[in-house]
Amino acid sequence: MADRTKFIEELSSRYTPKGEFITLGKGMLDGEVVTDVSVTIPLKTINRHGLIAGATGTGKTKTLQAFAEQLSHQGIPSLVLDIKGDFSGIAEPGEENKNIAERYAKTKLPYQPQAFPVELMTISGERGVKLRATVTEFGPILLSKILELNDTQQSIISIVFKYCDDKGLPLIDLEDLKKVLQYVTDNPQGKADLSNNYGSIAPASLGAILRSIVALEQQDAAQFFGEPSFDVEDLLRQREGKGVVNILRVGNIQSKPQLFSTFMLSLFAEIYMNFPEEGDSGKPKLVMFIDEAHLIFKEASKTLLNQIETMVKLIRSKGVGIYFITQIPGDVPENVLSQLGLKIQHALRGFTAKDRKEISKAVDNYPITEFYKADELIQNLGIGEAFITALDEKGIPTPLVHTYLISPESRMDILNDAEVADLTSRSALVAKYEQSMDKDSAYEMLTSRMEQAVQNAAPTQKSRPVKEEPGMFESVMKSRAGRTFTTTLAREGAKFVLGMFGLGGRKR
């Protein structure tokens, strides 16, 4: 039996911040809720990132929902990558029931059913704010990483970007990029202009670049590239003093990993390039929650993993916190896990030797405690209970505490189709980004130029018609290898996830 008085004194002293904070629940000792110990997280440390982990059915999603609600109460917006599609209910008030009444009676905290401001977002054509970006905004380095090009191919993309910049040819979507490649390889004027001033493109390199573009298009990336491009400042809105919860529904991540990764890397780059340095401002400006994070790390290439690790280190100074939600801490790479300040650990199950090894690894990463046998208790935590350790306002890890968590104040279920339709119909952001813009860009400008050149080339004498030989661009796209590649993609899907090392910036 642990010393209750000592428990209250020690835990209260470490979980009572001087500044603003959110409350996640009450401490527990020997299976009983100790209402004198409030488990709170200082707002100034929330941009130090975190982890919510636990076996299936232990309450991770509800913890995420309550966390996002508490941030919203403080005026802090969030972006939730909702892979399972079970988070949208936060837009509607919850309903008190027997279990909720019992939980709040134990914590002696008030329960106030309420809805929270929500924006539904999409990168794959569902209802919601359509997120887009232009090819120009990606820049040659980021785009090359997305297309997984080698150094030679990347240099060609850099040349193409420079050529388009010099010639005033906007690169908005993938059709623009393909049209420029066709123009500088098949059109005599374009080919000569590129060769004389920038360098020529080898057929093998062109083929590799085009195949990579086709691979990206096979995952519906064509609808992601375009205008109007999404302004990341629109993630930072409030309504009636509450931070908006932006929900990106990405249930097709497993079938379209490259599209999802393209979005993620674009988002990281845009935030890093456009958000000012915040330092220790006292509260974060945005918190990102990545649900089912193991799906990302399972498919991630080495370059993507390196970039996530880099962004976790750098993005904190922009006032942005990143939280990974997954089943076991081991799903997250060690170099990323070591950067996470807040850890909320729901129950783990030790059914196999591998499970027991993961439990041992998780417990070894906790602060040593005299109040719990952590290796035993972690397997017996109830639903809505978790181990928590965080950072205090000085950045020092807090003691491990068995926490009886609060439950969400909003609906713990999804919105139905009618509710989704109503929510999106009232959204100013949906209206802002709904219609794609098809203004003149490289595709239209070069198509017009090539057609005009054909019209101006009047024959000087009658001659027998000569069969026109296909250009380099058309040869690659119509070749047997090109057809086989496209067919294979359609049948099996792309099986790789891009990586990124460079950052693209938005040109405004």
C-alpha positions in Angstrom: 0.0 0.0 0.0 1.6 3.3 -1.2 1.7 6.3 1.0 -1.4 8.4 0.0 -0.2 11.6 1.7 3.2 11.4 0.0 1.5 10.6 -3.3 -0.7 13.7 -3.1 2.1 16.0 -2.0 4.6 14.9 -4.7 2.2 14.6 -7.6 0.3 17.9 -6.8 3.6 19.8 -6.6 4.7 18.5 -10.1 1.3 18.8 -11.8 0.3 22.3 -10.7 1.7 24.8 -13.3 1.8 28.5 -12.7 0.7 29.4 -16.2 -2.2 28.3 -18.4 -2.9 24.5 -18.7 -5.4 21.9 -19.8 -6.7 19.1 -17.5 -6.7 15.5 -18.7 -8.0 13.8 -15.6 -7.3 12.8 -12.0 -4.5 10.7 -10.4 -5.1 7.2 -9.2 -3.5 5.2 -6.4 -4.2 1.6 -5.5 -7.1 1.5 -7.9 -8.8 4.5 -6.4 -9.3 8.0 -7.9 -7.5 10.7 -5.9 -9.4 13.9 -6.6 -6.7 16.0 -4.9 -4.3 15.2 -7.8 -5.3 16.9 -11.0 -3.2 15.7 -14.0 -2.6 18.9 -16.0 -0.4 19.8 -19.0 1.1 23.4 -19.2 0.2 25.1 -22.5 3.7 26.2 -23.0 5.0 22.6 -23.3 2.3 21.3 -25.7 4.5 22.2 -28.7 7.1 19.7 -27.4 5.1 17.0 -29.1 3.7 13.7 -27.7 2.4 10.2 -28.1 -0.9 8.5 -27.3 -0.5 4.8 -27.4 -2.4 1.6 -26.3 -3.9 -1.6 -27.5 -7.1 -1.6 -29.6 -10.2 -0.7 -27.6 -8.4 1.0 -24.7 -9.7 4.5 -25.4 -7.0 6.2 -27.5 -9.5 7.9 -29.8 -11.6 9.2 -26.9 -8.4 10.6 -25.3 -7.5 12.3 -28.5 -11.0 13.8 -28.7 -10.9 15.1 -25.2 -7.4 16.5 -25.7 -8.5 18.4 -28.9 -11.6 19.7 -27.0 -9.4 21.0 -24.1 -7.2 22.8 -26.7 -10.2 24.3 -28.4 -11.4 25.6 -25.0 -8.1 27.5 -24.8 -8.5 28.9 -28.3 -5.9 26.6 -29.8 -6.8 25.1 -33.2 -5.8 21.6 -34.2 -5.5 19.4 -37.3 -6.6 15.8 -36.9 -5.6 13.2 -39.5 -8.6 11.0 -39.1 -7.7 7.7 -40.8 -10.5 5.5 -39.2 -13.2 8.2 -39.9 -14.5 8.1 -36.3 -13.7 11.6 -35.1 -16.3 13.8 -36.8 -18.7 13.6 -33.9 -16.8 16.4 -32.1 -18.9 18.8 -34.2 -22.0 17.8 -32.2 -22.7 17.9 -28.4 -22.4 14.7 -26.4 -25.1 13.1 -24.3 -24.7 12.2 -20.6 -25.2 8.6 -19.8 -24.7 6.3 -16.8 -21.0 5.7 -17.6 -20.2 9.4 -18.1 -22.1 10.4 -14.9 -20.1 7.8 -12.9 -16.8 8.9 -14.4 -17.4 12.6 -13.6 -18.7 11.8 -10.1 -15.4 10.1 -9.4 -13.3 13.0 -10.7 -15.6 15.7 -9.2 -15.2 17.7 -12.4 -18.1 19.3 -14.3 -19.5 17.6 -17.4 -20.9 20.1 -20.0 -22.1 18.5 -23.2 -21.2 20.8 -26.1 -20.2 20.9 -29.8 -16.9 22.3 -31.0 -16.1 24.3 -34.2 -15.1 21.9 -37.0 -13.8 22.1 -40.6 -13.9 18.8 -42.6 -11.1 18.7 -45.1 -10.1 16.4 -48.0 -7.3 15.6 -50.4 -9.3 12.9 -52.3 -12.6 14.4 -53.4 -14.8 13.8 -50.3 -17.0 16.4 -48.9 -15.0 19.2 -47.2 -12.4 21.8 -47.8 -10.4 20.8 -50.8 -6.7 21.0 -50.1 -4.5 21.7 -53.1 -1.0 23.0 -53.9 0.7 24.1 -57.1 3.8 22.4 -58.6 5.6 25.8 -58.3 5.0 25.9 -54.6 6.6 22.5 -54.2 9.8 23.7 -55.8 12.3 21.4 -57.7 13.9 19.8 -54.7 10.7 18.7 -52.9 9.1 17.7 -56.1 12.1 15.6 -57.1 12.0 13.8 -53.7 8.3 13.2 -54.1 9.0 11.6 -57.6 11.9 9.7 -56.1 14.3 11.0 -58.8 18.1 10.5 -58.7 20.6 13.4 -58.8 20.7 13.6 -62.6 16.9 13.7 -62.9 16.6 16.2 -60.1 19.0 18.5 -61.9 16.7 18.3 -65.0 13.7 19.2 -62.9 15.7 22.2 -61.5 16.5 23.2 -65.1 12.9 23.0 -66.1 11.8 25.1 -63.1 14.5 27.7 -64.0 13.4 27.7 -67.7 9.7 28.2 -66.7 10.6 31.0 -64.4 12.7 32.8 -67.0 10.0 32.3 -69.7 7.0 33.2 -67.5 5.4 29.8 -67.7 3.4 29.1 -64.5 3.6 25.5 -63.3 0.3 24.9 -61.6 -0.5 21.2 -62.1 1.1 18.0 -63.4 -0.2 18.6 -66.9 1.8 21.8 -67.0 5.0 20.0 -66.1 4.4 17.3 -68.7 3.7 19.9 -71.3 6.9 21.7 -70.6 8.8 18.5 -70.9 7.2 17.8 -74.2 7.9 21.3 -75.5 11.6 21.2 -74.6 12.2 17.7 -76.0 9.9 17.5 -79.1 9.4 21.1 -80.3 12.4 22.4 -82.4 12.2 25.9 -80.9 11.8 24.7 -77.3 14.5 22.0 -77.7 17.0 24.5 -79.2 16.2 27.1 -76.6 16.7 24.7 -73.7 19.9 23.1 -75.2 21.5 26.5 -76.0 20.8 28.1 -72.6 20.3 25.4 -70.0 21.3 22.0 -71.3 19.6 19.0 -73.0 17.5 16.2 -71.6 18.6 12.6 -72.2 15.8 10.3 -73.4 16.5 7.8 -70.5 16.1 10.6 -67.9 13.0 11.9 -69.5 11.5 8.4 -69.5 12.3 8.0 -65.8 10.7 11.4 -64.9 7.6 10.7 -66.9 7.1 7.3 -65.3 7.4 8.8 -61.9 4.8 11.5 -62.8 2.4 8.8 -64.0 2.9 6.8 -60.8 1.9 9.9 -58.8 -1.1 10.5 -61.1 -2.2 6.9 -60.5 -2.9 7.8 -56.9 -5.2 10.7 -57.8 -2.5 13.3 -57.3 -3.8 15.2 -60.3 -6.6 16.6 -58.2 -4.2 17.6 -55.4 -2.0 19.8 -57.7 -3.8 22.9 -58.7 -5.4 26.2 -57.7 -6.6 27.7 -55.5 -3.8 26.4 -53.3 -4.5 26.0 -49.6 -3.2 28.7 -47.3 -1.9 27.1 -44.0 -3.0 30.3 -42.2 -6.5 29.0 -42.6 -5.7 26.3 -40.1 -5.3 28.9 -37.3 -8.8 30.1 -37.0 -11.1 30.5 -34.0 -14.9 30.7 -33.6 -16.4 32.4 -30.6 -13.1 32.1 -28.8 -12.7 28.3 -29.4 -10.0 26.9 -31.6 -11.3 25.2 -34.7 -10.7 21.5 -35.0 -9.7 20.8 -38.6 -10.4 17.2 -39.5 -8.7 15.7 -42.6 -10.4 12.4 -43.5 -7.7 10.1 -45.0 -9.2 6.6 -44.8 -7.6 5.6 -48.1 -4.0 6.1 -46.9 -3.2 2.4 -47.4 -4.3 2.4 -51.1 -2.8 5.9 -51.8 0.3 6.2 -49.6 2.1 8.4 -52.1 -0.7 10.9 -52.3 -1.0 11.1 -48.5 2.8 11.5 -48.2 2.8 14.2 -50.8 0.2 16.1 -48.8 2.1 15.6 -45.5 5.4 16.8 -46.8 3.8 19.7 -48.6 2.1 20.7 -45.3 5.3 20.4 -43.3 7.1 22.5 -45.8 4.4 25.2 -46.0 4.2 25.5 -42.2 7.9 25.7 -41.8 8.4 28.3 -44.6 5.4 30.5 -43.7 4.9 30.4 -39.9 7.2 32.9 -38.0 9.5 31.8 -35.2 7.5 31.7 -32.0 10.1 30.5 -29.4 8.5 30.0 -26.0 5.3 32.0 -26.6 3.3 30.5 -23.7 0.9 28.4 -25.9 1.0 26.7 -29.2 -0.6 28.2 -32.3 -1.5 24.8 -33.8 -1.4 21.1 -32.7 -1.4 18.3 -35.2 -2.7 14.8 -34.3 -1.6 11.9 -36.6 -3.9 9.0 -35.9 -2.9 5.4 -36.7 0.7 6.6 -37.1 2.0 3.1 -37.5 0.5 3.1 -41.0 2.8 6.0 -41.9 5.9 4.6 -40.4 5.2 1.1 -41.8 5.1 2.4 -45.4 7.6 5.3 -45.0 10.9 5.4 -47.0 14.1 6.3 -45.3 14.0 9.8 -46.7 10.5 10.4 -45.3 11.4 9.0 -41.9 14.4 11.4 -41.9 12.2 14.3 -42.8 9.7 13.5 -40.1 12.5 13.4 -37.6 13.9 16.7 -38.8 10.5 18.4 -38.7 9.7 17.2 -35.2 12.9 18.9 -34.1 12.4 22.1 -36.1 8.6 22.7 -36.1 8.4 23.2 -32.4 10.0 26.7 -32.8 7.1 27.6 -35.1 4.6 27.0 -32.3 3.4 23.7 -33.6 3.0 20.5 -31.7 2.8 17.0 -33.3 1.1 14.1 -31.6 1.3 10.5 -32.8 -1.5 8.1 -32.0 -0.7 4.4 -32.4 -0.9 1.0 -30.7 2.6 0.5 -29.2 5.4 3.0 -28.6 7.6 0.8 -30.7 5.6 1.8 -33.8 7.4 5.2 -33.6 11.1 5.3 -34.6 13.4 5.8 -31.7 14.8 9.1 -33.0 11.2 10.5 -33.2 10.1 8.9 -29.9 13.0 10.5 -28.0 11.7 14.0 -29.1 8.2 13.5 -27.6 7.6 15.3 -24.3 4.1 14.1 -23.4 3.3 10.4 -23.3 -0.2 9.0 -22.7 0.0 5.3 -22.4 -3.2 3.2 -22.4 -3.1 -0.5 -21.6 -0.8 -2.9 -23.5 -1.5 -6.6 -23.7 1.2 -9.2 -23.1 -0.2 -12.1 -25.1 3.1 -13.0 -26.9 6.8 -12.8 -26.2 7.0 -9.9 -28.6 4.2 -8.1 -26.7 6.0 -8.6 -23.4 9.2 -7.2 -25.0 7.3 -4.1 -26.1 5.8 -3.7 -22.6 9.3 -3.9 -21.0 10.6 -1.3 -23.5 7.7 1.0 -22.8 8.1 0.8 -19.0 11.9 1.3 -19.3 11.2 4.7 -20.9 9.1 5.9 -17.9 10.4 7.8 -14.9 11.1 5.5 -12.0 8.2 5.5 -9.6 7.6 4.1 -6.0 3.9 4.3 -6.3 3.2 1.7 -9.0 4.5 -1.6 -10.3 4.4 -0.2 -13.8 5.2 -3.5 -15.7 2.1 -5.1 -14.0 -0.3 -2.2 -14.0 0.2 -1.3 -17.6 -1.4 -4.6 -18.6 -4.4 -4.0 -16.3 -5.3 -0.3 -17.0 -9.0 0.0 -17.5 -10.7 1.7 -20.5 -10.3 5.4 -20.1 -7.2 5.0 -17.8 -3.6 5.7 -18.8 -0.1 6.2 -17.6 0.9 9.9 -18.2 4.3 11.6 -18.0 4.8 15.1 -19.4 7.1 18.1 -19.2 6.6 20.7 -16.6 7.0 24.4 -17.3 10.8 24.1 -16.8 11.0 21.3 -19.4 11.6 18.6 -16.7 9.8 15.3 -17.0 6.9 14.9 -14.5 6.5 11.7 -12.4 4.6 8.8 -13.9 0.9 9.0 -12.8 -1.9 6.5 -13.3 -4.6 8.8 -14.6 -8.4 8.5 -14.6 -9.1 10.4 -17.8 -11.9 12.8 -18.5 -14.3 11.8 -21.3 -15.2 14.0 -24.4 -17.9 16.6 -24.0 -18.9 16.1 -27.7 -20.5 13.2 -29.4 -18.5 10.0 -29.2 -19.7 8.8 -32.6 -19.5 10.0 -36.3 -21.6 12.4 -38.1 -24.2 11.0 -40.5 -24.3 12.0 -44.2 -27.0 14.6 -43.6 -24.9 16.2 -40.8 -21.8 16.2 -43.0 -23.7 17.9 -45.8 -25.1 20.5 -43.5 -21.7 21.2 -41.9 -19.9 21.6 -45.2 -22.7 23.7 -46.8 -22.3 26.3 -44.0 -18.5 26.4 -44.3 -16.9 29.6 -45.7 -13.6 27.6 -46.3 -15.5 25.0 -48.4 -16.8 27.8 -50.6 -13.4 29.4 -50.8 -11.6 26.3 -52.1 -14.5 24.4 -53.7 -14.0 25.5 -57.4 -10.7 24.8 -59.0 -9.2 27.6 -61.1 -8.2 26.8 -64.7 -6.4 30.0 -65.6 -3.7 30.1 -68.4 -0.6 28.3 -67.3 2.3 26.5 -69.0 0.0 23.9 -70.6 -2.3 26.5 -72.3 0.5 28.8 -73.2 2.7 26.2 -74.8 -0.2 24.5 -76.5 -1.2 27.8 -78.1 2.4 28.5 -79.1 2.8 25.1 -80.7 -0.5 25.3 -82.6 0.5 28.8 -83.9 3.8 27.5 -85.1 2.1 24.8 -87.1 -0.3 27.3 -88.7 2.6 29.6 -89.6 4.6 26.9 -91.2 3.0 27.2 -94.7 4.4 24.7 -97.3 6.7 26.3 -99.8 6.1 23.6 -102.4 3.9 20.6 -103.1 5.4 17.4 -101.9 4.3 13.9 -101.0 3.1 13.6 -97.5 5.7 12.3 -95.1 4.8 10.3 -92.1 5.7 12.4 -89.1 8.1 10.6 -86.7 7.0 10.7 -83.1 9.0 13.0 -80.8 10.9 11.9 -77.8 8.1 12.7 -75.3 5.5 10.8 -77.3 7.8 7.8 -77.9 8.3 7.4 -74.2 4.6 7.7 -73.4 3.6 5.3 -76.2 6.4 2.8 -75.7 5.8 -0.8 -74.6 7.6 -0.1 -71.4 5.5 2.9 -70.7 2.3 1.0 -71.4 3.4 -1.9 -69.3 4.4 0.4 -66.4 1.0 2.1 -66.5 -0.9 -1.2 -66.6 1.1 -2.5 -63.7 0.4 0.6 -61.6 -3.4 0.3 -62.3 -3.3 -3.3 -61.3 -1.2 -3.3 -58.2 -1.0 0.4 -57.1 2.1 2.2 -56.2 4.0 0.5 -53.4 6.3 3.2 -52.3 6.2 6.3 -50.1 8.1 9.4 -51.0 10.7 11.1 -48.9 11.8 14.6 -48.6 15.0 16.4 -47.7 14.6 19.9 -49.1 11.8 22.4 -48.4 9.6 24.1 -51.0 8.3 27.6 -50.4 5.1 29.2 -51.5 5.4 32.0 -54.0 2.9 34.7 -53.3 
